[in-house]
Amino acid sequence: MRYGRSFTVLELILVCCLIFTFIGVFGGYAGVVSSISREEALRTELTNIRTAIYYFRIMNGRPPEDLKEMMNKKLTNAPFDSKITQKTFLNPFRIDKDGVLRDPFFNPYLYDAELGAVSSTTKGYENW
């Protein structure tokens, strides 16, 4: 028998079970989506860094000594509208306190100055 308009203990337990079930299902889904988005971000960042290395090599006749050089060296650009701008070859995505460029999994990028090649140090993504 119900007194007034309050819920019974059974109804409250049932509602709590439903809420926790939804949290579990969507929480697991969010983890998968987060992993996929980090992989896509890594793929995009590696492409951008490799393009910047290639452009640096064209402009300077040599590959950069390290990734920090590309983040610090100025590039003067004069597009068709005649506005001269100064930018860097590489805008950092995420850097640590030492100025080391990090990938979406928060591991440092590995740069080979002799080859001008960059890769991730994240386990499972070294050969991307």
TORVEX-266320 format. One record per residue (C-alpha): residue number from 0; residue in one letter; x, y, z. Coordinates in steps of 0.001 Angstrom, whole numbers, plus 500000, padded with zeros to 6 digits. Layout:
N
[pt NUM,"a",[X,Y,Z]],
...
***
This chain:
128
[pt 0,"m",[500000,500000,500000]],
[pt 1,"r",[501255,503423,499075]],
[pt 2,"y",[501027,506313,501475]],
[pt 3,"g",[500785,509610,499667]],
[pt 4,"r",[502891,510079,496529]],
[pt 5,"s",[506278,508648,497646]],
[pt 6,"f",[508182,505858,495904]],
[pt 7,"t",[508671,502440,497424]],
[pt 8,"v",[512114,501012,498098]],
[pt 9,"l",[511670,498528,495252]],
[pt 10,"e",[510963,501302,492750]],
[pt 11,"l",[514027,503254,493886]],
[pt 12,"i",[516260,500177,493589]],
[pt 13,"l",[514907,499478,490101]],
[pt 14,"v",[515569,503034,488954]],
[pt 15,"c",[519106,502965,490393]],
[pt 16,"c",[519822,499666,488587]],
[pt 17,"l",[518645,501148,485296]],
[pt 18,"i",[520798,504251,485771]],
[pt 19,"f",[523916,502198,486568]],
[pt 20,"t",[523261,499945,483568]],
[pt 21,"f",[523114,502953,481247]],
[pt 22,"i",[526275,504386,482800]],
[pt 23,"g",[528083,501082,482263]],
[pt 24,"v",[527015,500733,478645]],
[pt 25,"f",[527764,504313,477640]],
[pt 26,"g",[530961,504462,479720]],
[pt 27,"g",[532382,501498,477820]],
[pt 28,"y",[531347,503037,474524]],
[pt 29,"a",[533022,506321,475476]],
[pt 30,"g",[536295,504482,476134]],
[pt 31,"v",[536243,502918,472661]],
[pt 32,"v",[535424,506233,470994]],
[pt 33,"s",[538212,507955,472955]],
[pt 34,"s",[540746,505377,471782]],
[pt 35,"i",[539658,505691,468150]],
[pt 36,"s",[539818,509490,468291]],
[pt 37,"r",[543355,509385,469747]],
[pt 38,"e",[544460,507070,466942]],
[pt 39,"e",[543019,509423,464349]],
[pt 40,"a",[544660,512416,466063]],
[pt 41,"l",[548015,510581,466022]],
[pt 42,"r",[547642,509820,462317]],
[pt 43,"t",[546828,513473,461566]],
[pt 44,"e",[549627,514868,463733]],
[pt 45,"l",[552228,512557,462187]],
[pt 46,"t",[551122,513686,458731]],
[pt 47,"n",[551369,517359,459760]],
[pt 48,"i",[554799,516920,461354]],
[pt 49,"r",[556144,515011,458342]],
[pt 50,"t",[554826,517703,456003]],
[pt 51,"a",[556463,520397,458140]],
[pt 52,"i",[559782,518491,458061]],
[pt 53,"y",[559547,518219,454278]],
[pt 54,"y",[558771,521957,453972]],
[pt 55,"f",[561617,522823,456373]],
[pt 56,"r",[563995,520758,454234]],
[pt 57,"i",[562893,522589,451080]],
[pt 58,"m",[563261,526039,452661]],
[pt 59,"n",[566571,525416,454469]],
[pt 60,"g",[568280,522758,452354]],
[pt 61,"r",[568599,520365,455292]],
[pt 62,"p",[566341,518532,457720]],
[pt 63,"p",[565836,520153,461145]],
[pt 64,"e",[568198,519119,463941]],
[pt 65,"d",[565250,518374,466218]],
[pt 66,"l",[561535,519091,466524]],
[pt 67,"k",[562214,522019,468857]],
[pt 68,"e",[564023,523808,466031]],
[pt 69,"m",[560880,523597,463910]],
[pt 70,"m",[558779,525008,466758]],
[pt 71,"n",[561183,527943,467230]],
[pt 72,"k",[562446,528841,463736]],
[pt 73,"k",[560437,531585,462072]],
[pt 74,"l",[559011,531225,458605]],
[pt 75,"t",[558255,534414,456711]],
[pt 76,"n",[555230,533992,454511]],
[pt 77,"a",[553916,536417,451877]],
[pt 78,"p",[550689,535091,450368]],
[pt 79,"f",[548875,536686,447443]],
[pt 80,"d",[547185,539374,449542]],
[pt 81,"s",[550662,540867,450269]],
[pt 82,"k",[550368,540614,454044]],
[pt 83,"i",[553699,539363,455337]],
[pt 84,"t",[553362,537067,458325]],
[pt 85,"q",[555867,535258,460502]],
[pt 86,"k",[554949,531833,461750]],
[pt 87,"t",[556856,528773,462881]],
[pt 88,"f",[557251,525644,460789]],
[pt 89,"l",[555469,523590,463419]],
[pt 90,"n",[552876,524760,465922]],
[pt 91,"p",[553106,522529,469000]],
[pt 92,"f",[550043,520414,469743]],
[pt 93,"r",[550989,519470,473277]],
[pt 94,"i",[554363,519927,474913]],
[pt 95,"d",[555686,519056,478351]],
[pt 96,"k",[557578,521341,480729]],
[pt 97,"d",[560877,520558,478948]],
[pt 98,"g",[559460,521611,475571]],
[pt 99,"v",[559240,518051,474213]],
[pt 100,"l",[556432,517504,471709]],
[pt 101,"r",[553970,514824,472883]],
[pt 102,"d",[551601,512599,470914]],
[pt 103,"p",[547870,512170,471733]],
[pt 104,"f",[548779,509320,474114]],
[pt 105,"f",[551132,511767,475948]],
[pt 106,"n",[554324,509977,474887]],
[pt 107,"p",[557162,511845,473151]],
[pt 108,"y",[557663,511725,469406]],
[pt 109,"l",[560874,510088,468184]],
[pt 110,"y",[562753,512134,465584]],
[pt 111,"d",[565684,510840,463530]],
[pt 112,"a",[567577,513921,462328]],
[pt 113,"e",[569758,511937,459921]],
[pt 114,"l",[566751,510586,458003]],
[pt 115,"g",[564359,513416,458815]],
[pt 116,"a",[561811,510837,459987]],
[pt 117,"v",[559396,511117,462895]],
[pt 118,"s",[557413,508412,464682]],
[pt 119,"s",[555504,507868,467897]],
[pt 120,"t",[557003,506118,470921]],
[pt 121,"t",[553607,504812,472019]],
[pt 122,"k",[553632,501020,472190]],
[pt 123,"g",[551784,499559,469208]],
[pt 124,"y",[552055,502744,467129]],
[pt 125,"e",[555831,502883,466527]],
[pt 126,"n",[555588,501991,462829]],
[pt 127,"w",[552875,504447,461808]],
***
